Amino acid sequence: MEAIYEEVTPRTRKPLIEANKAVWEMLLGKHKLIVDQNHLTGEQSVPVKLIDFVHADQNRFNAINQFRIDTPGMGKGFIIPNIALFVNGLPLVVVECKVQNEFTANPLDEAVKRSQRKTLSIYLERDGTISVLAPESFTDAEIHTIVTRKSFQLYKHLAEREELNAPRSLREIVSGETFLYLGRNYRLQLVDDQPVPLLLKEGYFCLKRADKAKAPELFKDFYWAKRVLRITKRIRHFQGQMGVETAQIRVMDLQHRWASCSTLTGDLNFHWKCMMAPLAILYYIIVHELAHLKYDTHSEAFWNEVDKILPDHRERKSWLRFNGAGMDL
């Protein structure tokens, strides 16, 4: 068993998709597992099947409720699915209950927001949760059917996102640490005296040592203050080109979204983390939201509108997808 464990474990330390592929090949027998000796029969160099797909009764099945499964290196350190199915000691299947009963809550109550819209939109948030914007006329059953139909694509995107977010690390408040502003890294200097708690000076973020404990909030305030210079002026520029009107422009903590807008009021909201992105990426986020003032969904007409302003929007979107996890404090 120790030999098998040593064979299986290193493959699970790879990026998520690569690890799944490696383990799946072992389960199917494409990668042969060999143990030095069968201690019961004395046979040498014995091939081992992790699962016997031919003789199902030769396997051992166990289903455990609320079993914690560690996911090292992923966006979340562990998961606790409603049911974990073990085959020969391997956690092969995890099940999340989606139907409300006396033991489970209805997740749709928390994930769905209804409004006076015509179409249903599904969003995979950056924390791995799913949000659904649905017309008021849609029932829970109709929404559940649509989400289930899209489950393969959602799990595929979730696996890719977990892999992309694996390198994310929090920054330390020490001299020499780097912090982003408009796509450039600036080193932090802890200083004993300056007129304000945090300022960008001569290529360094200078932070008063006495205010070290408040550093995250001070950085957020810094990014918020820069919104007028960078975001507001550029919105005025692009909205003229796109023929849309905007109202309030706010910078706030939007949790797992870069930006949002209201097609009814013309209000635009931007995450303070947007100020960490290079200007080309910030402009993409702005144009993306302005296009939503014309088109609710990511339809062909929506992307055509974005393409008129930013012909290279695909490259900018890809950059944000692959580098967004690093834009954090």
N, C-alpha and C positions, 0 to 999 in steps of 0.2 A: 504493500500500500504506500509506503514511503517513496518508493521509486516512481509510482504513478503520480503521486502528489508533486514530486519534483519535476515531472514532465508537464503536468497541467498548469501549475501555478505561474511559471514565467510567461506563458502565453496570455494570461489574464492581465498582465501588467502593461500590455501594449495599449495604444489608443483604442477606443471602444469598438469601432467598426473592424479594425484589424484583429483585435482579440476575439471578437465574435466569430469571425471567419476561421481563425486558427482552431478554436475549440470545436466549431461545427465540423471541420475536416477530421478532427480526432474522433468525434462521435460517429461519423459515417465510415470511419476506417481508412480514409484517404491517407492519413498520417498514422503509421503503425506504432503502437505502443508495445514495447518489449520489456519484460522483467527478466532478471537474471535467472530466477529459479522459482518453480512452483513448489512451495514448501510442503504441500500435501502429497504430491506425486513424485517429487524429485526431478521432474522434467526441467531441462535447461533452456534458456533463451525462449521464453514462452510469449507469444503474442496475446495481448489482452484486449477484450472488447469492453468499452465503458458501458454501452447499452446493447442488448441483444434485440435487434429489430426483427429477427426472424421468429424467435421463440419468446413472445411477450411475457409468458409466465415465469421465465427465468430471471426477470427483473424484479426489483423491490420498489414499490411506490409508497411515498408518504406525502401527505398534504398537511401543511402546518399553517395555522392562522396567526397573522401579525408577527411574522418572523423577520427580524432585522437582517438585511443583506448589505454589507459594506461595499461601497463603490469607490475605491481609492483612485484619486486622480481626476475624478469627474467633477461636474459643477456642484453636485451634492455629495456629501461624504458617505451617505447611506440612504437606503430606501426601506420602508416598512410596508410591503404590499399586503392586501387583505389576505391573500392565500399564496403560499409558495409551494410548488409541486416539486418534490425531490424524486429523481429516478436513480437508484443505486447510489444514493448519497449526494448526487449532484443537483443543485438548485436549477432545474431546467426551465420551469415556467413560473412566471409571476402573474397573479390575477388581481385586478382592481375591480371591486364591485361597483357597477354603475346603476343598478336598479334599486330603488328605495324599498327598504323593508324595515322590520323592527330592529335590525342590527346595524343598518347603514343609513347615512344621510344621503340626500340627493345632491350630487355635485353640480348639477345643472342650475340649481337655485343660486349658487355662488358664481358660476362661470358665465351665465347668460345675462345680457342686458337687452331689453326690448325697447324699441322706439318706433316712430312713424317713418319707417324706411321700407323699401320695396324688396330688397335682397338680403340674403344672409351672408355674413362674413365670419370666417374663423381665423383667429390670430394665435400663433404660438409665441407666448411671451418669452423673454430672455431667461426667466427662471424655470422654464419648462412647463408652466401651466398653460391651459388653453382658455382663451376668451372667445365668446361668441356674441356677435351683434346680430339680433334677429328682429324681423318685423313683429309687431304686437299680435298679429293674427296667427303666428306659428305656435303650435302646441309643443309641449315637452317631447312628446313621442316623435313628432316630425323633426325636431332639432336633433334628437338622439339618433335618428335614422341617418340624417345627413352627416353628422360627426362620425358615426361608425363607418359610413361609406368612405370617408376620407382618412380612416385610421392608419392605413399603411403609409400614406404620404406624411402624416403627422409624426409617426414613430421614426420614419426615415430622417426627417428634418431634425427631430429631437436628438437622435443619435449623432448626427453631424454636429449639432450645436454643442452637445456635451463634449465632443472631441475638441471643438474649437475653443471652448471655455476652460479646458483642462490647464493651460499654462497660466491662467489668471492668478496673480498674487497681489496682496495688499501692500501698499507702500509704507515704509517706516518713517517716522518723523525724526530723522537724524541728518546731520550735515553730510552732503554728498549724495543723498537720495535724489532721484529725478522725478519731476512732476511735469505733466503735459500742459501746453497752452498753444492752441492753433497748430497742432501737429508737431511741435518742437519740444524736446525735452530740456528742461531747465533744472540745474542742480539747486538743492536747498542749502541755505546757509543759516545757521542759528546765530543770532546776534543778540547782544546785551541791551542795546539801546537804539531806537529809531522812532520817528514820530507816529507811525501807525503799526498795528500788529503784523501785517503782511504786505509786502510790496514786491514788484518785479523791477529789479534795478541792475543795470549793467550785466545782463545775461544770467542773473541769479534770482531765485525766489528767496527773499530775506524775511525770516520769521523771528519775531522777538522770543527769546528763550522762555520768558515768563508766560507766554501765551501758547506754549507747545501743546498743552492738553486740548486747546480749542482749535487746533490746526485744521481738522476736517471742515468745520463750519466756516473758518476763515477762508479756506480755498473756495468753498461754495459761494461765499459772499463775493470773492474776487471774480469768479466766472459770471455771477449774476450782474455785477457792475459793468462788465465788458459787453453786455448784450446790446446796449444802445449803439456802441461803436461798430459792432460787427453784424449783429443780426438785424436790428431795426433798419439800418441804412440799406442793407442788401435786399430786404423784403420790399422796400419802396422801389428799388431798382427793378426787381423781377416782376412785381405785380403790375407795373406799367406795361411790360412786355407781354404778360399773360392775360391782361384784361380782367383782373379780379380786384375786389375791394376787401381790405382787411380792417379789423377793429382793434381790439386789445391784443398786445403782444406781451406774453409773460414767459419768464424763465423760472422753472421750478423743478422739484424732484418728481419725475413722472414714472418712477419705479422702473418698469421694464420696457419703456418705449422711448424712442429718441424725440418724438414730437407728436402732437395731436392737433386737431382743428375742429371747429364747429361750422358746418355748412350753413347753419341757420343764422348765426351772429357774425361770422367772419373772424372769430377769435382764434389766435394761434398760440400754442403752448410748446415750449422747447425745454428739453432736459438740460440742466446746467452742464452735464457731461459733453454736450455738443461743442462747448468752447474748448475742449481738449483736441478736437478733430482738426485736421488740416483744412484750410479755407475751401479747397475744392470739394471736400466731403461735407462741410457745413453748408455750402451752397446747394449741394444735392439734396440735403435734408430740407432746406427751405423750399426749393422748387417742388419737391415731392409733396409737401403740405399744401402749397399754393395750388397745385394741380388737383388736390382733393377738394378744394373749394368749388371746382367745376364737376368733378366726377367722384362719387362716393367710393366706388370699388376700384380695384386694380385691373380695370378692363383694358382692352386694346386702345380705346380712345384716351384713357388716362395716360398710358405709356407713350402714346403719340404726342400728347401735350408736353410731357417731360422731355421727350426726344427733341422737340422744337427748340428748347432752351439749352439742353445739355445732351448733345449727340453721344457723348461718352458716358452716359449715366450708368450703363451696365458695369463699367470698370469701377466707377465710384461706389456703386452699391456693393460690388464684390469686396472692395477694400474695407468697407464698413463691416461687412459680415465676418471677415477674417481677422480684423483688428479691433473690433468694438469691445471685446472682452478686456483688452488692456487699458481702456479708457475708464479708469476708476481711481479712487484714492486708496 
